[in-house]
Amino acid sequence: MTNHEEIKKEAKQIMDNFMNALKDVDIEEEFVLERDNSYREEGTGKVANPQFQNRFLSNAKKTDGNAIVANKGDWTK
């Protein structure tokens, strides 16, 4: 059996085990998500926790003031 076939067999076993574990879970027939407001309210621009903001920004590769600069899809390269 090739490595590809072994992986396929193992993946099928994982999915079968997962489906077997979910067999007794009750699900709703219908699910409707209704939101009163689907947009966030604009804030005052004040940072609630400046220490968190600094820690958060320090993890970014590139920043511009208080914003993280990123290129869409850059993580896939």
Biopython code that builds the backbone (N, CA, C, O; Angstrom):
import numpy as np
from Bio.PDB.StructureBuilder import StructureBuilder

atoms = [
    (1, "MET", "N", (0.858, -1.185, 0.000)),
    (1, "MET", "CA", (0.000, 0.000, 0.000)),
    (1, "MET", "C", (0.901, 1.244, 0.000)),
    (1, "MET", "O", (1.843, 1.330, 0.788)),
    (2, "THR", "N", (0.612, 2.193, -0.872)),
    (2, "THR", "CA", (1.423, 3.402, -0.933)),
    (2, "THR", "C", (1.066, 4.347, 0.196)),
    (2, "THR", "O", (0.027, 4.216, 0.843)),
    (3, "ASN", "N", (1.943, 5.287, 0.412)),
    (3, "ASN", "CA", (1.726, 6.279, 1.475)),
    (3, "ASN", "C", (0.421, 7.038, 1.247)),
    (3, "ASN", "O", (-0.307, 7.329, 2.195)),
    (4, "HIS", "N", (0.128, 7.356, -0.018)),
    (4, "HIS", "CA", (-1.092, 8.090, -0.352)),
    (4, "HIS", "C", (-2.327, 7.264, 0.032)),
    (4, "HIS", "O", (-3.291, 7.796, 0.583)),
    (5, "GLU", "N", (-2.287, 5.974, -0.263)),
    (5, "GLU", "CA", (-3.420, 5.107, 0.069)),
    (5, "GLU", "C", (-3.569, 4.947, 1.580)),
    (5, "GLU", "O", (-4.689, 4.881, 2.088)),
    (6, "GLU", "N", (-2.457, 4.886, 2.295)),
    (6, "GLU", "CA", (-2.502, 4.779, 3.748)),
    (6, "GLU", "C", (-3.117, 6.028, 4.368)),
    (6, "GLU", "O", (-3.918, 5.945, 5.298)),
    (7, "ILE", "N", (-2.734, 7.173, 3.843)),
    (7, "ILE", "CA", (-3.284, 8.442, 4.341)),
    (7, "ILE", "C", (-4.776, 8.502, 4.079)),
    (7, "ILE", "O", (-5.548, 8.926, 4.940)),
    (8, "LYS", "N", (-5.186, 8.077, 2.885)),
    (8, "LYS", "CA", (-6.601, 8.075, 2.543)),
    (8, "LYS", "C", (-7.391, 7.152, 3.484)),
    (8, "LYS", "O", (-8.475, 7.503, 3.951)),
    (9, "LYS", "N", (-6.826, 5.965, 3.753)),
    (9, "LYS", "CA", (-7.480, 5.005, 4.641)),
    (9, "LYS", "C", (-7.583, 5.562, 6.063)),
    (9, "LYS", "O", (-8.614, 5.410, 6.718)),
    (10, "GLU", "N", (-6.516, 6.205, 6.538)),
    (10, "GLU", "CA", (-6.522, 6.787, 7.877)),
    (10, "GLU", "C", (-7.517, 7.943, 7.966)),
    (10, "GLU", "O", (-8.218, 8.084, 8.968)),
    (11, "ALA", "N", (-7.580, 8.769, 6.921)),
    (11, "ALA", "CA", (-8.527, 9.888, 6.909)),
    (11, "ALA", "C", (-9.964, 9.374, 6.947)),
    (11, "ALA", "O", (-10.809, 9.932, 7.648)),
    (12, "LYS", "N", (-10.240, 8.304, 6.189)),
    (12, "LYS", "CA", (-11.583, 7.728, 6.199)),
    (12, "LYS", "C", (-11.922, 7.202, 7.592)),
    (12, "LYS", "O", (-13.045, 7.371, 8.066)),
    (13, "GLN", "N", (-10.956, 6.569, 8.244)),
    (13, "GLN", "CA", (-11.182, 6.039, 9.592)),
    (13, "GLN", "C", (-11.471, 7.175, 10.578)),
    (13, "GLN", "O", (-12.347, 7.047, 11.434)),
    (14, "ILE", "N", (-10.740, 8.276, 10.459)),
    (14, "ILE", "CA", (-10.970, 9.440, 11.325)),
    (14, "ILE", "C", (-12.374, 9.990, 11.116)),
    (14, "ILE", "O", (-13.080, 10.284, 12.081)),
    (15, "MET", "N", (-12.782, 10.131, 9.851)),
    (15, "MET", "CA", (-14.122, 10.653, 9.558)),
    (15, "MET", "C", (-15.207, 9.694, 10.053)),
    (15, "MET", "O", (-16.223, 10.127, 10.596)),
    (16, "ASP", "N", (-14.986, 8.379, 9.862)),
    (16, "ASP", "CA", (-15.960, 7.399, 10.346)),
    (16, "ASP", "C", (-16.097, 7.477, 11.869)),
    (16, "ASP", "O", (-17.208, 7.437, 12.399)),
    (17, "ASN", "N", (-14.966, 7.590, 12.568)),
    (17, "ASN", "CA", (-15.002, 7.710, 14.024)),
    (17, "ASN", "C", (-15.718, 8.987, 14.458)),
    (17, "ASN", "O", (-16.485, 8.985, 15.421)),
    (18, "PHE", "N", (-15.459, 10.076, 13.735)),
    (18, "PHE", "CA", (-16.095, 11.355, 14.045)),
    (18, "PHE", "C", (-17.609, 11.254, 13.854)),
    (18, "PHE", "O", (-18.376, 11.678, 14.718)),
    (19, "MET", "N", (-18.033, 10.696, 12.731)),
    (19, "MET", "CA", (-19.463, 10.560, 12.462)),
    (19, "MET", "C", (-20.121, 9.623, 13.481)),
    (19, "MET", "O", (-21.252, 9.859, 13.906)),
    (20, "ASN", "N", (-19.420, 8.576, 13.864)),
    (20, "ASN", "CA", (-19.945, 7.652, 14.866)),
    (20, "ASN", "C", (-20.120, 8.356, 16.215)),
    (20, "ASN", "O", (-21.097, 8.114, 16.924)),
    (21, "ALA", "N", (-19.170, 9.226, 16.563)),
    (21, "ALA", "CA", (-19.258, 9.964, 17.827)),
    (21, "ALA", "C", (-20.421, 10.949, 17.816)),
    (21, "ALA", "O", (-20.972, 11.263, 18.871)),
    (22, "LEU", "N", (-20.801, 11.440, 16.642)),
    (22, "LEU", "CA", (-21.890, 12.424, 16.544)),
    (22, "LEU", "C", (-23.265, 11.806, 16.341)),
    (22, "LEU", "O", (-24.267, 12.520, 16.305)),
    (23, "LYS", "N", (-23.322, 10.488, 16.208)),
    (23, "LYS", "CA", (-24.598, 9.865, 15.848)),
    (23, "LYS", "C", (-25.713, 10.107, 16.862)),
    (23, "LYS", "O", (-26.886, 10.114, 16.490)),
    (24, "ASP", "N", (-25.375, 10.303, 18.120)),
    (24, "ASP", "CA", (-26.403, 10.497, 19.142)),
    (24, "ASP", "C", (-26.659, 11.965, 19.477)),
    (24, "ASP", "O", (-27.418, 12.267, 20.398)),
    (25, "VAL", "N", (-26.039, 12.866, 18.747)),
    (25, "VAL", "CA", (-26.220, 14.290, 19.004)),
    (25, "VAL", "C", (-27.507, 14.758, 18.338)),
    (25, "VAL", "O", (-27.717, 14.543, 17.144)),
    (26, "ASP", "N", (-28.362, 15.396, 19.120)),
    (26, "ASP", "CA", (-29.605, 15.940, 18.572)),
    (26, "ASP", "C", (-29.316, 17.282, 17.925)),
    (26, "ASP", "O", (-28.614, 18.121, 18.489)),
    (27, "ILE", "N", (-29.867, 17.475, 16.731)),
    (27, "ILE", "CA", (-29.703, 18.758, 16.047)),
    (27, "ILE", "C", (-31.078, 19.352, 15.779)),
    (27, "ILE", "O", (-32.080, 18.644, 15.676)),
    (28, "GLU", "N", (-31.088, 20.654, 15.673)),
    (28, "GLU", "CA", (-32.336, 21.340, 15.371)),
    (28, "GLU", "C", (-32.662, 21.141, 13.895)),
    (28, "GLU", "O", (-31.765, 21.066, 13.056)),
    (29, "GLU", "N", (-33.923, 21.058, 13.595)),
    (29, "GLU", "CA", (-34.333, 20.915, 12.198)),
    (29, "GLU", "C", (-34.031, 22.193, 11.416)),
    (29, "GLU", "O", (-33.584, 22.146, 10.270)),
    (30, "GLU", "N", (-34.283, 23.324, 12.051)),
    (30, "GLU", "CA", (-34.040, 24.602, 11.386)),
    (30, "GLU", "C", (-33.227, 25.489, 12.305)),
    (30, "GLU", "O", (-33.380, 25.460, 13.526)),
    (31, "PHE", "N", (-32.385, 26.257, 11.709)),
    (31, "PHE", "CA", (-31.596, 27.214, 12.469)),
    (31, "PHE", "C", (-31.669, 28.545, 11.744)),
    (31, "PHE", "O", (-31.270, 28.661, 10.586)),
    (32, "VAL", "N", (-32.179, 29.536, 12.432)),
    (32, "VAL", "CA", (-32.290, 30.865, 11.845)),
    (32, "VAL", "C", (-31.563, 31.841, 12.755)),
    (32, "VAL", "O", (-31.881, 31.965, 13.938)),
    (33, "LEU", "N", (-30.610, 32.515, 12.200)),
    (33, "LEU", "CA", (-29.868, 33.503, 12.961)),
    (33, "LEU", "C", (-30.439, 34.872, 12.636)),
    (33, "LEU", "O", (-30.395, 35.327, 11.493)),
    (34, "GLU", "N", (-30.971, 35.513, 13.649)),
    (34, "GLU", "CA", (-31.510, 36.850, 13.464)),
    (34, "GLU", "C", (-30.766, 37.794, 14.380)),
    (34, "GLU", "O", (-30.660, 37.552, 15.582)),
    (35, "ARG", "N", (-30.263, 38.843, 13.828)),
    (35, "ARG", "CA", (-29.541, 39.840, 14.607)),
    (35, "ARG", "C", (-30.265, 41.173, 14.514)),
    (35, "ARG", "O", (-30.749, 41.574, 13.455)),
    (36, "ASP", "N", (-30.322, 41.838, 15.645)),
    (36, "ASP", "CA", (-30.919, 43.166, 15.643)),
    (36, "ASP", "C", (-30.027, 44.142, 14.902)),
    (36, "ASP", "O", (-30.504, 45.010, 14.171)),
    (37, "ASN", "N", (-28.735, 43.989, 15.097)),
    (37, "ASN", "CA", (-27.785, 44.898, 14.480)),
    (37, "ASN", "C", (-26.611, 44.060, 13.984)),
    (37, "ASN", "O", (-25.959, 43.377, 14.773)),
    (38, "SER", "N", (-26.343, 44.107, 12.705)),
    (38, "SER", "CA", (-25.276, 43.269, 12.169)),
    (38, "SER", "C", (-23.973, 44.038, 11.954)),
    (38, "SER", "O", (-23.003, 43.474, 11.450)),
    (39, "TYR", "N", (-23.941, 45.281, 12.319)),
    (39, "TYR", "CA", (-22.729, 46.076, 12.173)),
    (39, "TYR", "C", (-22.274, 46.560, 13.541)),
    (39, "TYR", "O", (-23.091, 46.856, 14.413)),
    (40, "ARG", "N", (-20.978, 46.634, 13.715)),
    (40, "ARG", "CA", (-20.471, 47.122, 14.988)),
    (40, "ARG", "C", (-20.649, 48.638, 15.053)),
    (40, "ARG", "O", (-20.665, 49.327, 14.033)),
    (41, "GLU", "N", (-20.778, 49.121, 16.249)),
    (41, "GLU", "CA", (-20.891, 50.564, 16.424)),
    (41, "GLU", "C", (-19.492, 51.146, 16.454)),
    (41, "GLU", "O", (-18.574, 50.564, 17.033)),
    (42, "GLU", "N", (-19.341, 52.287, 15.832)),
    (42, "GLU", "CA", (-18.049, 52.949, 15.828)),
    (42, "GLU", "C", (-17.748, 53.459, 17.225)),
    (42, "GLU", "O", (-18.609, 54.025, 17.898)),
    (43, "GLY", "N", (-16.518, 53.249, 17.646)),
    (43, "GLY", "CA", (-16.119, 53.670, 18.977)),
    (43, "GLY", "C", (-15.564, 55.076, 18.972)),
    (43, "GLY", "O", (-15.625, 55.790, 17.971)),
    (44, "THR", "N", (-15.028, 55.451, 20.100)),
    (44, "THR", "CA", (-14.477, 56.790, 20.257)),
    (44, "THR", "C", (-13.041, 56.865, 19.769)),
    (44, "THR", "O", (-12.487, 57.956, 19.631)),
    (45, "GLY", "N", (-12.428, 55.705, 19.504)),
    (45, "GLY", "CA", (-11.037, 55.692, 19.083)),
    (45, "GLY", "C", (-10.084, 55.500, 20.245)),
    (45, "GLY", "O", (-8.878, 55.344, 20.050)),
    (46, "LYS", "N", (-10.628, 55.511, 21.462)),
    (46, "LYS", "CA", (-9.783, 55.292, 22.635)),
    (46, "LYS", "C", (-9.522, 53.807, 22.800)),
    (46, "LYS", "O", (-10.408, 52.986, 22.560)),
    (47, "VAL", "N", (-8.331, 53.466, 23.202)),
    (47, "VAL", "CA", (-7.963, 52.078, 23.426)),
    (47, "VAL", "C", (-8.327, 51.693, 24.854)),
    (47, "VAL", "O", (-7.951, 52.376, 25.806)),
    (48, "ALA", "N", (-9.058, 50.600, 24.991)),
    (48, "ALA", "CA", (-9.487, 50.168, 26.320)),
    (48, "ALA", "C", (-8.309, 49.689, 27.162)),
    (48, "ALA", "O", (-8.274, 49.917, 28.372)),
    (49, "ASN", "N", (-7.344, 49.027, 26.525)),
    (49, "ASN", "CA", (-6.202, 48.486, 27.252)),
    (49, "ASN", "C", (-4.929, 48.727, 26.431)),
    (49, "ASN", "O", (-4.584, 47.911, 25.577)),
    (50, "PRO", "N", (-4.236, 49.828, 26.680)),
    (50, "PRO", "CA", (-3.042, 50.159, 25.890)),
    (50, "PRO", "C", (-1.947, 49.094, 25.964)),
    (50, "PRO", "O", (-1.221, 48.897, 24.990)),
    (51, "GLN", "N", (-1.814, 48.405, 27.100)),
    (51, "GLN", "CA", (-0.801, 47.349, 27.208)),
    (51, "GLN", "C", (-1.097, 46.206, 26.246)),
    (51, "GLN", "O", (-0.189, 45.666, 25.614)),
    (52, "PHE", "N", (-2.386, 45.835, 26.137)),
    (52, "PHE", "CA", (-2.773, 44.789, 25.201)),
    (52, "PHE", "C", (-2.497, 45.242, 23.768)),
    (52, "PHE", "O", (-1.975, 44.475, 22.958)),
    (53, "GLN", "N", (-2.847, 46.482, 23.462)),
    (53, "GLN", "CA", (-2.622, 46.997, 22.109)),
    (53, "GLN", "C", (-1.140, 46.944, 21.748)),
    (53, "GLN", "O", (-0.787, 46.521, 20.647)),
    (54, "ASN", "N", (-0.286, 47.361, 22.649)),
    (54, "ASN", "CA", (1.152, 47.348, 22.367)),
    (54, "ASN", "C", (1.667, 45.925, 22.188)),
    (54, "ASN", "O", (2.477, 45.669, 21.297)),
    (55, "ARG", "N", (1.209, 45.006, 23.015)),
    (55, "ARG", "CA", (1.609, 43.611, 22.902)),
    (55, "ARG", "C", (1.119, 43.020, 21.582)),
    (55, "ARG", "O", (1.846, 42.283, 20.915)),
    (56, "PHE", "N", (-0.111, 43.347, 21.214)),
    (56, "PHE", "CA", (-0.716, 42.863, 19.974)),
    (56, "PHE", "C", (0.067, 43.376, 18.769)),
    (56, "PHE", "O", (0.400, 42.610, 17.865)),
    (57, "LEU", "N", (0.357, 44.669, 18.763)),
    (57, "LEU", "CA", (1.083, 45.267, 17.639)),
    (57, "LEU", "C", (2.528, 44.785, 17.575)),
    (57, "LEU", "O", (3.106, 44.726, 16.490)),
    (58, "SER", "N", (3.115, 44.442, 18.706)),
    (58, "SER", "CA", (4.507, 43.980, 18.700)),
    (58, "SER", "C", (4.645, 42.623, 18.022)),
    (58, "SER", "O", (5.750, 42.253, 17.626)),
    (59, "ASN", "N", (3.556, 41.871, 17.878)),
    (59, "ASN", "CA", (3.596, 40.577, 17.201)),
    (59, "ASN", "C", (3.508, 40.701, 15.684)),
    (59, "ASN", "O", (3.790, 39.738, 14.971)),
    (60, "ALA", "N", (3.128, 41.849, 15.190)),
    (60, "ALA", "CA", (2.953, 42.029, 13.750)),
    (60, "ALA", "C", (4.299, 42.257, 13.069)),
    (60, "ALA", "O", (5.212, 42.851, 13.643)),
    (61, "LYS", "N", (4.403, 41.769, 11.822)),
    (61, "LYS", "CA", (5.623, 41.982, 11.046)),
    (61, "LYS", "C", (5.826, 43.467, 10.751)),
    (61, "LYS", "O", (6.928, 44.000, 10.888)),
    (62, "LYS", "N", (4.732, 44.124, 10.341)),
    (62, "LYS", "CA", (4.828, 45.517, 9.915)),
    (62, "LYS", "C", (3.618, 46.285, 10.438)),
    (62, "LYS", "O", (2.485, 45.817, 10.324)),
    (63, "THR", "N", (3.856, 47.446, 11.002)),
    (63, "THR", "CA", (2.763, 48.277, 11.504)),
    (63, "THR", "C", (2.895, 49.686, 10.947)),
    (63, "THR", "O", (3.955, 50.094, 10.473)),
    (64, "ASP", "N", (1.797, 50.409, 11.016)),
    (64, "ASP", "CA", (1.758, 51.808, 10.612)),
    (64, "ASP", "C", (0.937, 52.535, 11.671)),
    (64, "ASP", "O", (-0.293, 52.539, 11.616)),
    (65, "GLY", "N", (1.608, 53.139, 12.617)),
    (65, "GLY", "CA", (0.901, 53.771, 13.737)),
    (65, "GLY", "C", (0.260, 52.699, 14.585)),
    (65, "GLY", "O", (0.954, 51.839, 15.127)),
    (66, "ASN", "N", (-1.050, 52.734, 14.707)),
    (66, "ASN", "CA", (-1.787, 51.755, 15.504)),
    (66, "ASN", "C", (-2.460, 50.686, 14.637)),
    (66, "ASN", "O", (-3.402, 50.030, 15.081)),
    (67, "ALA", "N", (-1.977, 50.512, 13.402)),
    (67, "ALA", "CA", (-2.580, 49.542, 12.490)),
    (67, "ALA", "C", (-1.542, 48.521, 12.031)),
    (67, "ALA", "O", (-0.356, 48.829, 11.913)),
    (68, "ILE", "N", (-2.009, 47.310, 11.777)),
    (68, "ILE", "CA", (-1.148, 46.275, 11.228)),
    (68, "ILE", "C", (-1.215, 46.358, 9.715)),
    (68, "ILE", "O", (-2.301, 46.416, 9.140)),
    (69, "VAL", "N", (-0.058, 46.364, 9.069)),
    (69, "VAL", "CA", (0.006, 46.407, 7.609)),
    (69, "VAL", "C", (0.181, 44.972, 7.125)),
    (69, "VAL", "O", (1.117, 44.281, 7.528)),
    (70, "ALA", "N", (-0.723, 44.534, 6.261)),
    (70, "ALA", "CA", (-0.652, 43.165, 5.744)),
    (70, "ALA", "C", (-1.137, 43.149, 4.301)),
    (70, "ALA", "O", (-1.966, 43.967, 3.902)),
    (71, "ASN", "N", (-0.617, 42.220, 3.534)),
    (71, "ASN", "CA", (-1.068, 42.019, 2.177)),
    (71, "ASN", "C", (-2.003, 40.829, 2.148)),
    (71, "ASN", "O", (-1.707, 39.787, 2.732)),
    (72, "LYS", "N", (-3.130, 40.978, 1.471)),
    (72, "LYS", "CA", (-4.108, 39.919, 1.389)),
    (72, "LYS", "C", (-3.473, 38.671, 0.779)),
    (72, "LYS", "O", (-2.875, 38.732, -0.295)),
    (73, "GLY", "N", (-3.607, 37.549, 1.467)),
    (73, "GLY", "CA", (-3.066, 36.290, 0.981)),
    (73, "GLY", "C", (-1.579, 36.128, 1.155)),
    (73, "GLY", "O", (-1.007, 35.160, 0.654)),
    (74, "ASP", "N", (-0.931, 37.047, 1.850)),
    (74, "ASP", "CA", (0.522, 37.010, 2.012)),
    (74, "ASP", "C", (0.969, 35.778, 2.786)),
    (74, "ASP", "O", (2.079, 35.293, 2.570)),
    (75, "TRP", "N", (0.127, 35.258, 3.686)),
    (75, "TRP", "CA", (0.502, 34.103, 4.488)),
    (75, "TRP", "C", (0.564, 32.827, 3.655)),
    (75, "TRP", "O", (1.117, 31.825, 4.110)),
    (76, "THR", "N", (0.008, 32.844, 2.441)),
    (76, "THR", "CA", (0.003, 31.632, 1.616)),
    (76, "THR", "C", (1.275, 31.489, 0.809)),
    (76, "THR", "O", (1.493, 30.453, 0.181)),
    (77, "LYS", "N", (2.108, 32.491, 0.812)),
    (77, "LYS", "CA", (3.344, 32.453, 0.012)),
    (77, "LYS", "C", (4.445, 31.746, 0.735)),
    (77, "LYS", "O", (5.551, 31.624, 0.208)),
]
sb = StructureBuilder()
sb.init_structure("model")
sb.init_model(0)
sb.init_chain("A")
sb.init_seg("    ")
for serial, (resi, resn, name, xyz) in enumerate(atoms, 1):
    if name == "N":
        sb.init_residue(resn, " ", resi, " ")
    sb.init_atom(name, np.array(xyz, "f"), 0.0, 1.0, " ", f" {name:<3s}", serial, name[0])
structure = sb.get_structure()
